[in-house]
Amino acid sequence: TVAVDKKVIPLGTRMYIVTNDGIVYGTAVAEDTGVRGNKVDLYFNTYQECINFGRRSCKVYILQ
């Protein structure tokens, strides 16, 4: 699950996400909003995982 700006990426869109430093987040679905512009907010199971991942530049591949 990721949060997106639905004006940029429609809800329900499937995507594959890889950080620019090589960490693979994997497949995700745009299921939430709350960000603006060309950004995605990645879901993690715990707060600590979120903190460890931090803020990174990513490549988002839209899957069809």
C-alpha positions as CSV (number, residue, x, y, z in Angstrom):
1,T,0.0,0.0,0.0
2,V,1.2,3.5,-0.8
3,A,-0.4,7.0,-0.5
4,V,-0.3,9.1,-3.6
5,D,-1.7,12.4,-5.0
6,K,-4.7,11.0,-6.9
7,K,-4.3,13.9,-9.5
8,V,-0.9,12.3,-10.4
9,I,-1.5,8.6,-9.8
10,P,-5.0,7.3,-9.8
11,L,-6.1,5.2,-6.8
12,G,-5.9,1.5,-7.6
13,T,-2.8,1.9,-9.7
14,R,-0.3,-1.0,-9.4
15,M,3.4,0.0,-9.3
16,Y,6.8,-1.4,-8.7
17,I,9.1,0.8,-6.5
18,V,12.9,0.8,-6.3
19,T,15.0,3.4,-4.5
20,N,17.8,5.2,-6.4
21,D,20.3,3.5,-4.0
22,G,19.1,0.0,-5.0
23,I,16.6,-1.0,-2.2
24,V,13.6,-2.8,-3.7
25,Y,10.3,-1.9,-2.0
26,G,8.6,-4.1,-4.6
27,T,5.0,-4.1,-5.8
28,A,2.5,-1.7,-4.3
29,V,-1.0,-0.4,-4.9
30,A,-2.1,3.2,-4.6
31,E,-4.7,2.9,-1.9
32,D,-4.5,6.1,0.1
33,T,-4.1,9.9,-0.4
34,G,-2.4,12.5,1.6
35,V,0.6,13.6,-0.4
36,R,1.0,16.2,-3.0
37,G,2.7,16.1,-6.3
38,N,5.2,13.5,-7.6
39,K,5.6,11.8,-4.2
40,V,4.5,8.5,-2.7
41,D,4.2,7.6,0.9
42,L,5.3,4.0,1.4
43,Y,3.6,1.7,4.0
44,F,5.6,-0.2,6.5
45,N,4.3,-2.5,9.3
46,T,6.0,-0.7,12.1
47,Y,7.1,2.8,13.0
48,Q,10.7,1.6,13.4
49,E,10.7,0.3,9.8
50,C,9.5,3.7,8.6
51,I,12.2,5.5,10.6
52,N,14.9,3.1,9.3
53,F,13.8,3.6,5.7
54,G,13.6,7.4,6.0
55,R,13.0,9.7,3.0
56,R,14.6,8.5,-0.3
57,S,14.4,9.2,-4.0
58,C,12.7,6.3,-5.8
59,K,11.8,5.2,-9.3
60,V,8.2,4.2,-9.6
61,Y,7.3,1.9,-12.5
62,I,3.5,1.9,-13.3
63,L,2.3,-1.7,-14.0
64,Q,-0.5,-2.5,-16.4
